[in-house]
Amino acid sequence: MIDFLAHCRSIVGDAFVLDSSADMAPFLTDWRGRFTGKALAVLRPASVDQVAALVRACAQWRVALVPQGGNTGLVLGSVPDAGGGAVVLSLARLNQIRLVDPVNRTMTVDAGCILQQVQEAAAAAGCMFPLSLAAEGSCTIGGNLSTNAGGTAVLRYGNTRELCLGLEVVTPQGEIWSGLRGLRKDNTGYDLRDLFIGAEGTLGVITGAVLKLYPQPKASITALAALPSPAHALQLLTLMQDHCGSSLTGFELMSRYCLELVAQQFPSLPKPFAAPHPQYVLLELSSSESEQHAVGLLEQAIGAALERDVISDAVVATSVAQSAGLWQLREHIPLAQAKAGKNIKHDISLPVSSIADFIAATGPLLDAAFPGCQLVCFGHLGDGNLHYNVAPPDGISNEDFLLNQDKVNRVVHDSVAGFGGSISAEHGIGALKRDELAHYKSAVELNMMRAIKAALDPLGIMNPGKIL
Ligand SMILES: Cc1cc2nc3c(=O)[nH]c(=O)nc-3n(C[C@H](O)[C@H](O)[C@H](O)COP(=O)(O)OP(=O)(O)OC[C@H]3O[C@@H](n4cnc5c(N)ncnc54)[C@H](O)[C@@H]3O)c2cc1C
């Protein structure tokens, strides 16, 4: 393998082939600190041509490669396995905004651009790129595309897939496919772009993308509503959609336990209500007209919800700082969980209408199997997406509880399947959920996926062991 690494050095230069343990360490452990893999080296190309040359070298030497953006993925997709025979291909140095076209409402970016950098470049051109998630200061657009990330604005703008018009990809053979088209209509055969989005680096390396831009809303307003139950949250969703239409841009459910965890771990964050409530919904409304319009819509809808006993109480943010404070409560739930200890995570999606029934049915099943376990249940209710995490009962260590991971997954995922849902809503499959995918997908679906993988990557060098 010395010759292989020399080949890589000849492509990117000595400084950008990292092979000491210390230099490679940040690239080998996943964000949650649950797994550390091994690699021959970390390769850090600075151009699309360098990516293509490195992939050709990997194909020639039969070395597997793991594409990596910000390494914030939550399903062990971006780190290599423990074998030590693969390389990590970091896209971080491909970080240029190539073109902003406000008339076509598109921007063309390198895959290694940080999401926040993309949002800021759109704003500088008077537009908005609506993808938003708590990891936006570190995750890259290539990673967002490869996981088809969701985030907090899916209700109005869709997942990353819906925000992308074109891609540039280096194929597993090291060819460059330039599909950087800024077209909203293009029916010219199979949609190759859609194959690479959500493929988690198993079919090729995304090096660039054409992204959709939107007008910046004139005003956004945030409120936190307190409710007796998830069923009330569904009633509130229907009421808000009827009253506010597409102005409703965020609808996030959080249980009482979630906000208690945030208060314990981050005591300086706001505590909007004097007394606790069983459930909360964080609402965001955006208006293309004015702040007055947004406030009017929200006040009318909240008034109707209070009148019909759909909600028990509500706090409306009256300043940008208050609005940010309410969003911080939502965004700090994963961070509070990480500080509190390890838990067994599920990123599930369900038909929106089934969510309350799912929550009502699944809690008792878990409690019967693991008495006293704690549910950290929150998520993008408007998209039918719950983060349904199970923490150990008091007195049981994280390590002991994690030994039950397979059994806990089976209870939760069987229930999800029973309600017609999906075992991965927005985080992907990676290595973490590969066996679960095999358990729940039909043979027909798995065979089609395997056929696509074999056709595009016959040597099996692209992120092996992930998804399939
Ligand atoms: C605090 C926190 C909050 C989060 N919130 C959300 C959320 O609300 N919604 C949501 O959907 N996700 C969320 N995530 C997870 C989300 O998947 C990632 O944040 C993000 O989309 C991954 O981007 P990344 O650049 O870090 O990718 P990485 O973690 O580096 O990689 C993710 C996967 O994509 C592949 N990949 C990366 N770049 C490329 C490329 N250029 N070409 C081909 N394959 C590539 C990798 O091989 C891997 O399989 C959150 C994560 C954290 C840590």
The ligand as a Gaussian input file, in Angstrom:
#p B3LYP/6-31G(d) Opt

LIG

0 1
 C      -26.616000      18.317000      16.134000
 C      -27.082000      17.630000      14.880000
 C      -28.347000      17.908000      14.381000
 C      -28.783000      17.296000      13.210000
 N      -30.031000      17.604000      12.760000
 C      -30.471000      17.032000      11.625000
 C      -31.768000      17.364000      11.116000
 O      -32.520000      18.139000      11.688000
 N      -32.134000      16.779000       9.958000
 C      -31.336000      15.890000       9.287000
 O      -31.721000      15.390000       8.244000
 N      -30.132000      15.549000       9.762000
 C      -29.678000      16.093000      10.902000
 N      -28.436000      15.754000      11.374000
 C      -27.669000      14.715000      10.675000
 C      -27.339000      15.082000       9.229000
 O      -27.289000      13.946000       8.434000
 C      -26.059000      15.764000       9.017000
 O      -25.948000      16.854000       9.846000
 C      -25.738000      16.228000       7.570000
 O      -26.726000      16.110000       6.591000
 C      -24.575000      15.424000       7.099000
 O      -23.679000      16.295000       6.481000
 P      -22.105000      16.081000       6.662000
 O      -21.423000      16.993000       5.729000
 O      -21.702000      16.183000       8.084000
 O      -21.949000      14.579000       6.151000
 P      -21.076000      13.414000       6.736000
 O      -21.486000      13.091000       8.131000
 O      -19.647000      13.685000       6.523000
 O      -21.536000      12.219000       5.779000
 C      -22.841000      11.710000       5.799000
 C      -22.987000      10.645000       4.696000
 O      -22.860000      11.256000       3.417000
 C      -21.733000      10.746000       2.713000
 N      -21.107000      11.907000       2.057000
 C      -20.695000      13.061000       2.639000
 N      -20.262000      13.923000       1.701000
 C      -20.394000      13.282000       0.508000
 C      -20.130000      13.648000      -0.840000
 N      -19.647000      14.844000      -1.149000
 N      -20.383000      12.745000      -1.823000
 C      -20.878000      11.521000      -1.538000
 N      -21.151000      11.124000      -0.276000
 C      -20.924000      12.004000       0.729000
 C      -20.865000      10.073000       3.731000
 O      -20.103000       9.012000       3.165000
 C      -21.900000       9.570000       4.720000
 O      -22.453000       8.367000       4.268000
 C      -27.959000      16.354000      12.542000
 C      -26.687000      16.085000      13.041000
 C      -26.255000      16.711000      14.201000
 C      -24.879000      16.392000      14.701000

